[in-house]
């Protein structure tokens, strides 16, 4: 069984920064990618950023230049550094772990950008 535990969400003012973490534990092997998604009220869940086992990164157009995804393979942890946050970034952020024959989601962490 694999568990994903997200942390780092909270309330921040526009222009501020947050760093999300997602730590994976359990029977983990052959990780393909670790991704961050978000879901705002009344909207569909969307991919925010992803990083493959080979280190290739991809970002949604709306966050390019503001968000950075990184990972610590030794700790099976992925991070999302979010800078210059905007009210439109308010959402529940979810971590997703993809591997050989498995697909796990975290429980989500709330990010609220408001003055």
N, C-alpha and C positions, 0 to 999 in steps of 0.2 A: 504494500500500500504506500502511496506517495501523498505527502501533505505539502501544500504551499501556504506559507504564512506571509501576508503582506503587512507592511507597516510604513509609517511616514506621512500618512495623510493628515489633513487638518484644515484649519481656516487661515487664509493668507490674504493680504491686500493685493490689489492689482499692481503688477510690476514686481511682486515678490517672488520668492523661490521656495521650492520644496524638493526633497529627495525621497523617492519611494524605494522600498526594498522588498524583495520577494525571495524568501529562503525556501528551498526545496529539501525535503528530507524523506527517507524511506528507501525503497528499492529502486534506485535510479540508475539507468544505464542507457547508453546510446542516445543521448539527448540530441535532437535535431535542431531545436530552436526554443528560445524563451521569448515570449512576446508580452507586451502591455496593451490592453484594450481599455476602453472607457465607455460608460453609458450614462448619458445625461437624461433627466426626467423627460419622458415622452419621446425619446429618440432611440434609434437602434444602437446596439453595441458596435463600436468601431475600433479598428486597429490603430493604435497610436504609434508604436514602435516595436521593432523586433530585432533579434540578434541570433544568428545561426551558430552552430557549433564551430564553424570555420571563422567566425568573427565578422561576417558580413552583416551590416546594419541597414535597416530601412525605416523610413519615417512617413507618417501622414504629412501631406503638404501643409496642413494647418499648424504643425508644430516644428517644422524644419527650421533650424537656426535657433530654436529656443529650448528644445528638449534634447537630452543625450542619454542613450541607453548604453549600459556597460554591464560587465559580468565579472564575477570571481568564480572561475570554474572549480577551484579547490573547495569552495564553500557552497557550490551549487546555488549561488545567489545572483540575482539580476537586479540592477538598479535603474531608476529613471530619474535623472536630474532634470528638474523643470524650472526654467528661468523665465523672467519676464511674463509671469502668468497673467492671463486675461480672464474676465468673467465667463467667457465662452469655454474655458477649460474646466469649469465646475462640472463634476461628474463623479461617479463611482469608478475607480480604476481597478482593473482586474489583471492578474498575472496568469499567463497560460504557458504550460510546459508541454512541448511536443517531442515525442521520441519514437522509437521503433515499436509501433503497435500500441502506443498509449497517448493519451491526451487529457491533461489535468488542468483544472482551473482553481484559482484561489478564491477566497471568500469576498474579496473586494475591500477597498479602503476609500473612504470619502475624501474628496478634495473640493473645498469650497473657496472660491476666489470672490471676495467681496470687501468693500470698504465700510 
